[in-house]
Amino acid sequence: MAELIRTGDGRRLDVLLSGEGLSRSQAARLIRGGQVRVNGIVVTKPSFLVDSGSEVVATLPEAQEYAAQSEDIPITLLYEDEALAVVIKPAGLVVHPAAGNERGTLVNALLHHLDSLSGIGGQKRPGIVHRLDKDTSGLMLVAKNDRAHLALSQALARRRITKHYLAVVSGRMKGERGRFEGPIARSPRDRKQMAVVPGGRPALTLWRTVRQDERSALVLIRLITGRTHQIRVHFAAAHHPVLGDAIYGHRNLPGAPRLMLHACQLGFDHPISSRPMHFFAPPEASFHAPTEADLLDLMAGFDTEPGPNG
C-alpha cells in the first residue's frame, strides 16, 4: 500500500492531510479507520491538532475499480509517459463525475484515452491531481499511477509546481503588478460560494497587467496557493471580477463569450525522473493574448514579493 507523508503545522489532522488528490472527507475516513499515524502513534480523531514538525503518515487503501465509465470525448493530450499525462481541458467540461452528473466529464475521457490512472483520487476521481472549474480552460496534470500521484500531490502542497493563468477582468487595474492575499473560506451568506473571510485558509495570488482597455484588462496570474475559486474570489473582492463569471460577477460586466479564465502554464519536476517539465497552452483568440514568447517573459518576471496588495 502507498503512504502519504505530511509534516504537522498546528492544523487539524484531516485538514493537514487533505488537499490535491485527497478530499477532507476521504482524509477523515482514513483517520477514523486507524490508517493514520502521528509520530508513530495511531490517531483516530480527524479534529486532532498536529504539533508543528510532527511526522504524519497515512496508509492509503489499494485502488478500487473505477466507478466512472470510459467515454470517447475529444481532449487534447499534450504529453504522456508511464507516470503522468498533461491535457488541455476545454471550457465547459466538468472534471469528475458527481451525483446527477455521472457522464461527459474529463475523467470519463481520460479513461478512454489513457491506458491507466492512479487510484488515489477514489472511484470517481482517478488520476486527478488538481482540478479546474467547469468553465475554466487549460492545462491539467494527470497521474497514471499511485507513486506519481503521491509525489505530485506533495509537490503541490510544498508549492513546487508553478501554475500561471490568463484572465480578462473588469475595470482598470491599479498599476502593472500586484498581489491579493485575502484568506478564503465558504461564504457566510451563501454556502455554495467561496469568499474572502477572516480566519479562512491563507491564499496568495500574484498578477501582472498584460493589456489594459477602457473597461477591462488582460492579466497574467501566478497562483501561489490553490484554494477553491481562488482567482475568481480574489479578483471579485478587489472589484475586478473575471468577465463571464455568473457566480462572482455582476450584471454590468462587459460582455464575454465564456468565463475568461485559462490555465496557460504548468511547470514541475517529473515525479519519477526529477526532470524539469514545462508546458504552455495558448488561450482562445477571444483573449487577444500576446505571443507565447512574450507571456513567458512576463512569467519569468514574477516573484513572491511583487509589491502591495492590488
ChimeraX attribute file (.defattr): number of C-alpha atoms within 10 A of each C-alpha:
attribute: neighborCount
match mode: 1-to-1
recipient: residues
	/A:1	8
	/A:2	14
	/A:3	16
	/A:4	17
	/A:5	17
	/A:6	18
	/A:7	17
	/A:8	20
	/A:9	15
	/A:10	14
	/A:11	15
	/A:12	16
	/A:13	27
	/A:14	24
	/A:15	17
	/A:16	20
	/A:17	29
	/A:18	16
	/A:19	19
	/A:20	20
	/A:21	26
	/A:22	20
	/A:23	15
	/A:24	16
	/A:25	13
	/A:26	15
	/A:27	23
	/A:28	21
	/A:29	16
	/A:30	20
	/A:31	24
	/A:32	14
	/A:33	13
	/A:34	15
	/A:35	19
	/A:36	30
	/A:37	17
	/A:38	19
	/A:39	15
	/A:40	11
	/A:41	11
	/A:42	17
	/A:43	19
	/A:44	18
	/A:45	17
	/A:46	21
	/A:47	14
	/A:48	16
	/A:49	16
	/A:50	20
	/A:51	15
	/A:52	11
	/A:53	12
	/A:54	15
	/A:55	16
	/A:56	23
	/A:57	20
	/A:58	20
	/A:59	16
	/A:60	17
	/A:61	14
	/A:62	12
	/A:63	18
	/A:64	12
	/A:65	11
	/A:66	16
	/A:67	14
	/A:68	21
	/A:69	17
	/A:70	19
	/A:71	17
	/A:72	12
	/A:73	16
	/A:74	13
	/A:75	15
	/A:76	13
	/A:77	16
	/A:78	14
	/A:79	11
	/A:80	14
	/A:81	10
	/A:82	13
	/A:83	20
	/A:84	23
	/A:85	19
	/A:86	18
	/A:87	20
	/A:88	20
	/A:89	26
	/A:90	19
	/A:91	18
	/A:92	14
	/A:93	18
	/A:94	22
	/A:95	23
	/A:96	21
	/A:97	20
	/A:98	13
	/A:99	5
	/A:100	6
	/A:101	10
	/A:102	15
	/A:103	17
	/A:104	19
	/A:105	22
	/A:106	25
	/A:107	28
	/A:108	25
	/A:109	21
	/A:110	27
	/A:111	20
	/A:112	16
	/A:113	17
	/A:114	16
	/A:115	9
	/A:116	17
	/A:117	26
	/A:118	25
	/A:119	25
	/A:120	25
	/A:121	22
	/A:122	21
	/A:123	15
	/A:124	20
	/A:125	24
	/A:126	31
	/A:127	28
	/A:128	28
	/A:129	24
	/A:130	19
	/A:131	19
	/A:132	19
	/A:133	16
	/A:134	17
	/A:135	18
	/A:136	22
	/A:137	24
	/A:138	24
	/A:139	28
	/A:140	23
	/A:141	20
	/A:142	26
	/A:143	32
	/A:144	23
	/A:145	19
	/A:146	23
	/A:147	17
	/A:148	21
	/A:149	28
	/A:150	23
	/A:151	19
	/A:152	27
	/A:153	23
	/A:154	20
	/A:155	17
	/A:156	22
	/A:157	18
	/A:158	10
	/A:159	15
	/A:160	15
	/A:161	18
	/A:162	17
	/A:163	23
	/A:164	22
	/A:165	23
	/A:166	26
	/A:167	28
	/A:168	28
	/A:169	29
	/A:170	25
	/A:171	18
	/A:172	17
	/A:173	23
	/A:174	10
	/A:175	9
	/A:176	13
	/A:177	20
	/A:178	19
	/A:179	20
	/A:180	20
	/A:181	17
	/A:182	23
	/A:183	18
	/A:184	23
	/A:185	21
	/A:186	16
	/A:187	14
	/A:188	11
	/A:189	9
	/A:190	9
	/A:191	10
	/A:192	9
	/A:193	15
	/A:194	23
	/A:195	25
	/A:196	21
	/A:197	15
	/A:198	11
	/A:199	10
	/A:200	15
	/A:201	14
	/A:202	16
	/A:203	21
	/A:204	20
	/A:205	21
	/A:206	25
	/A:207	26
	/A:208	22
	/A:209	21
	/A:210	20
	/A:211	17
	/A:212	17
	/A:213	11
	/A:214	8
	/A:215	11
	/A:216	20
	/A:217	21
	/A:218	25
	/A:219	23
	/A:220	25
	/A:221	27
	/A:222	24
	/A:223	19
	/A:224	19
	/A:225	19
	/A:226	20
	/A:227	18
	/A:228	18
	/A:229	15
	/A:230	24
	/A:231	25
	/A:232	23
	/A:233	25
	/A:234	27
	/A:235	21
	/A:236	21
	/A:237	15
	/A:238	13
	/A:239	15
	/A:240	22
	/A:241	26
	/A:242	31
	/A:243	25
	/A:244	23
	/A:245	20
	/A:246	13
	/A:247	14
	/A:248	20
	/A:249	20
	/A:250	14
	/A:251	9
	/A:252	7
	/A:253	19
	/A:254	14
	/A:255	9
	/A:256	14
	/A:257	8
	/A:258	15
	/A:259	22
	/A:260	23
	/A:261	28
	/A:262	28
	/A:263	25
	/A:264	23
	/A:265	22
	/A:266	20
	/A:267	15
	/A:268	20
	/A:269	16
	/A:270	16
	/A:271	20
	/A:272	13
	/A:273	8
	/A:274	9
	/A:275	10
	/A:276	10
	/A:277	11
	/A:278	12
	/A:279	15
	/A:280	18
	/A:281	17
	/A:282	19
	/A:283	21
	/A:284	13
	/A:285	7
	/A:286	11
	/A:287	16
	/A:288	11
	/A:289	20
	/A:290	13
	/A:291	9
	/A:292	14
	/A:293	9
	/A:294	11
	/A:295	19
	/A:296	13
	/A:297	10
	/A:298	14
	/A:299	20
	/A:300	8
	/A:301	9
	/A:302	16
	/A:303	10
	/A:304	11
	/A:305	9
	/A:306	14
	/A:307	11
	/A:308	9
	/A:309	14
	/A:310	17
